[in-house]
Amino acid sequence: MTIGAALQQGAQLLEQGAIAAPRLTAEVLLAYALGRGREYLYAHPEEELSEVAWIHFGRYLHERLQGKPAQYITRRQEFYGRPFKVTPAVLIPRPETEHVIEAVLELSPLPATGLDIGCGSGAVAVTLQLETGARYWATDISTAALAVAAENARSLGASVQLVACDVASAIAAGSVELVVSNPPYVPLNEKETLQREVRDYEPHLALFGGPGGLDLYQKIIRDAERVLMPHGWLIVELGFKTSEAVRAMLGRRWSDVCIRPDLAGIPRVLAARLRS
């Protein structure tokens, strides 16, 4: 079996299994089985697959056909141009979360200290630390998620202090200039409408935000009021149709409230500034 033939067969199997982007997925899985980049597949289509590579590729195809996300198979997802390790203990970073990064980078002056609440893989905290050079802390209630975040910080050379706690309960009052978060915001009653890749494989702790998807926002706002310095910023990712509800949670202590849309025009990020 050559690389070219294996790639063609894999893409056909995935297409028959109604897997999105079957050709691309087959390329990703075959390249992973070979321990090579995708470009290698096109440069060596006539190369014979080893028995070990063929066995691995077959197993990866089977896992993907069962619904397992390709990112959990390859244990990798790119975010803001960097490769992050992902496991079933953490949510797979999404492109829309990059709008949180962009919102922070537009602040002037850039905060010198920041906190990422519910950090998961560490994608947001690690990216912001590397992009700005600021001091960052990151919290998560899941120690398994924090282990993944720690590995990502080490491999990418980011200096991020990781703390196991609920929201920001272990962070000192008035200690940071910025709080960011991509909280769980999927309503529980929408569970059965999710793609099986999300519903059956990604951690529910990082997905579901209670009956209306809003449970964590109130806690984050409350803790942000405590840990932020005067005039510090809160920037959070928003779920679908949650922007006005989250805005309404901000009391008189907040100003400069701004909601920015994603590329599809959906309100995606809320930024607000704590008054003195």
C-alpha positions in Angstrom: 0.0 0.0 0.0 1.5 3.3 -1.1 1.0 6.7 0.6 -1.1 7.9 -2.3 -3.4 4.8 -2.3 -3.8 4.9 1.5 -4.7 8.5 1.4 -7.3 7.9 -1.3 -8.8 4.9 0.6 -8.9 6.8 3.9 -10.7 9.8 2.3 -13.3 7.5 0.7 -14.0 5.8 4.0 -14.4 9.1 5.8 -16.6 10.4 3.1 -18.8 7.3 3.3 -19.0 7.8 7.1 -20.2 11.4 6.6 -17.2 12.8 8.2 -16.6 16.5 7.5 -13.6 17.4 5.3 -12.8 13.8 4.6 -9.7 14.5 2.4 -8.2 16.9 4.8 -8.9 14.6 7.8 -7.3 11.7 6.0 -4.2 13.8 5.3 -4.0 14.8 8.9 -4.4 11.3 10.2 -2.0 9.7 7.7 0.7 12.3 8.3 0.3 11.7 12.1 0.6 7.9 11.5 3.9 8.6 9.6 5.2 11.2 12.0 5.5 13.6 9.1 4.0 16.9 7.9 1.1 16.8 5.4 3.4 18.1 2.7 5.3 14.8 2.9 2.3 12.9 1.5 2.4 14.9 -1.7 6.1 14.7 -2.1 6.2 10.9 -1.6 2.9 9.4 -3.0 4.6 6.3 -4.3 6.4 5.4 -1.0 5.3 2.1 0.5 3.7 2.3 4.0 5.3 0.3 6.7 3.1 -2.3 8.4 3.2 -0.2 11.6 2.1 3.0 9.9 -0.7 1.2 8.1 -2.0 -0.3 11.4 -1.8 3.2 13.1 -3.6 4.8 10.2 -6.3 2.2 10.3 -6.9 2.7 14.0 -7.0 6.5 13.6 -9.6 6.2 10.8 -11.7 3.9 13.0 -11.6 6.3 15.9 -12.6 9.2 13.7 -15.5 7.2 12.2 -16.7 6.5 15.7 -16.9 10.3 16.3 -13.6 11.0 18.1 -12.3 14.4 17.1 -9.2 14.4 15.0 -7.6 16.8 17.5 -7.9 14.2 20.3 -6.4 11.5 18.0 -3.4 13.6 17.0 -3.4 15.4 20.4 -2.7 18.7 18.7 -4.6 21.9 17.8 -3.2 25.1 16.4 -4.3 28.3 18.1 -3.1 31.8 17.1 -0.3 30.2 15.0 1.0 27.9 17.7 0.6 24.1 18.3 -1.1 23.2 21.5 -1.4 19.8 23.0 -5.0 18.8 23.6 -6.5 15.7 25.4 -10.1 14.8 26.3 -9.4 16.6 29.6 -9.6 20.0 27.8 -11.9 21.8 25.3 -10.4 21.9 21.8 -9.4 25.6 21.2 -11.7 27.2 18.6 -10.8 29.9 16.0 -13.4 32.2 17.4 -11.6 32.4 20.8 -8.8 34.2 18.9 -11.1 37.2 19.0 -10.4 37.3 22.8 -6.7 37.5 22.0 -7.3 40.3 19.5 -9.4 42.3 22.0 -6.7 42.2 24.6 -4.0 43.2 22.1 -6.0 46.3 21.2 -5.9 47.6 24.8 -3.7 50.6 25.3 -1.6 50.4 27.4 -1.4 46.6 27.4 -2.0 45.2 30.9 1.2 44.1 32.7 -0.6 41.4 34.7 -3.5 39.1 33.7 -5.6 36.2 34.8 -7.2 33.5 32.6 -10.2 31.9 34.4 -11.0 28.4 33.4 -7.8 28.1 31.3 -8.3 24.5 30.0 -5.4 23.8 27.6 -3.9 27.1 28.5 -4.3 28.4 24.9 -5.4 31.9 25.9 -3.0 32.5 28.9 0.0 31.0 27.0 -0.8 33.0 23.9 -1.2 36.3 25.7 1.9 35.8 27.8 4.0 35.1 24.7 2.4 38.0 22.7 2.7 40.6 25.4 5.4 39.5 27.8 3.1 40.3 30.7 2.8 38.2 33.9 -0.1 35.7 33.7 -1.9 33.5 36.1 -4.4 30.9 35.0 -7.0 28.9 37.0 -9.0 25.8 36.4 -11.1 23.6 38.7 -9.8 20.5 36.8 -6.3 19.4 37.8 -6.2 17.2 34.6 -6.7 20.4 32.5 -4.0 22.2 34.5 -1.6 19.4 33.7 -2.2 19.9 30.0 -1.8 23.7 30.4 1.4 23.2 32.2 2.8 21.1 29.4 1.8 23.6 26.8 3.4 26.5 28.7 6.6 24.5 29.0 6.8 23.4 25.4 6.0 26.9 24.1 8.3 28.7 26.5 5.5 30.7 28.3 5.7 31.8 31.9 2.3 31.2 33.3 1.4 30.5 36.9 -1.2 27.8 37.2 -3.6 27.6 40.1 -6.2 24.9 40.9 -9.4 26.7 42.2 -13.0 27.5 41.4 -13.1 30.6 39.2 -10.7 33.1 40.9 -11.2 32.1 44.5 -7.5 31.6 45.2 -6.3 34.8 43.5 -5.5 37.8 45.7 -7.7 40.9 45.7 -6.6 43.8 43.5 -3.7 41.8 42.0 -4.2 41.9 38.2 -5.0 44.5 35.5 -6.9 42.0 33.3 -9.2 39.1 33.6 -10.0 37.0 30.6 -12.2 33.9 30.3 -13.8 31.6 27.8 -16.3 30.0 30.2 -18.7 27.1 29.5 -21.7 28.7 27.9 -23.7 25.9 26.2 -27.2 25.6 27.7 -27.8 22.1 29.1 -31.1 21.9 27.2 -29.1 22.1 23.9 -27.0 19.0 24.8 -28.7 16.7 22.3 -28.4 19.2 19.5 -24.6 19.3 19.6 -22.5 17.4 17.1 -21.5 14.0 18.5 -17.8 15.0 18.4 -18.6 17.7 20.9 -21.3 16.0 23.0 -19.7 12.7 23.4 -16.0 13.6 23.6 -15.3 17.1 24.9 -15.4 17.7 28.7 -18.9 18.6 29.8 -17.4 20.7 32.6 -15.9 23.0 30.0 -19.0 23.0 27.8 -22.2 23.5 29.7 -23.0 26.6 31.7 -26.2 25.5 33.4 -29.8 25.6 32.1 -29.4 28.9 30.2 -25.6 28.7 29.7 -25.1 31.7 31.9 -24.1 30.2 35.3 -20.4 31.0 35.2 -20.6 34.5 33.9 -22.1 35.9 37.2 -19.3 34.2 39.2 -16.6 35.5 36.8 -17.9 39.1 37.1 -18.1 38.9 40.8 -14.6 37.5 41.2 -13.2 40.0 38.6 -14.6 42.9 40.7 -12.5 41.5 43.6 -9.2 40.6 41.9 -8.9 43.5 39.4 -7.1 46.7 40.1 -9.0 49.9 39.6 -9.6 50.6 35.9 -8.7 46.9 35.1 -10.3 45.1 32.2 -12.6 42.1 32.0 -12.8 40.4 28.6 -14.9 37.3 28.1 -16.0 35.1 25.2 -19.8 35.1 24.7 -22.1 32.2 23.8 -24.7 32.4 21.1 -27.4 34.9 22.1 -25.9 35.6 25.5 -24.5 39.1 24.9 -27.4 41.1 26.3 -27.8 38.8 29.3 -24.1 39.1 30.2 -24.1 42.8 29.7 -27.1 43.1 32.1 -25.0 41.4 34.8 -22.6 44.2 34.8 -23.5 46.7 37.6 -22.6 50.3 38.2 -19.0 49.3 38.9 -18.3 48.8 35.2 -17.8 51.2 32.3 -16.6 51.3 28.7 -18.6 48.2 27.9 -18.0 47.0 24.3 -19.2 43.9 22.5 -17.4 42.8 19.4 -18.6 40.4 16.7 -16.9 37.4 15.2 -16.4 37.0 11.4 -19.9 35.7 11.1 -21.3 38.8 12.8 -22.3 37.0 16.0 -21.5 38.9 19.2 -18.5 37.0 20.5 -16.5 39.0 23.0 -17.5 41.4 25.8 -15.0 43.9 27.2 -15.7 46.1 30.3 -13.6 48.3 32.5 -13.8 48.3 36.3 -14.4 51.8 37.8 -12.1 53.1 40.5 
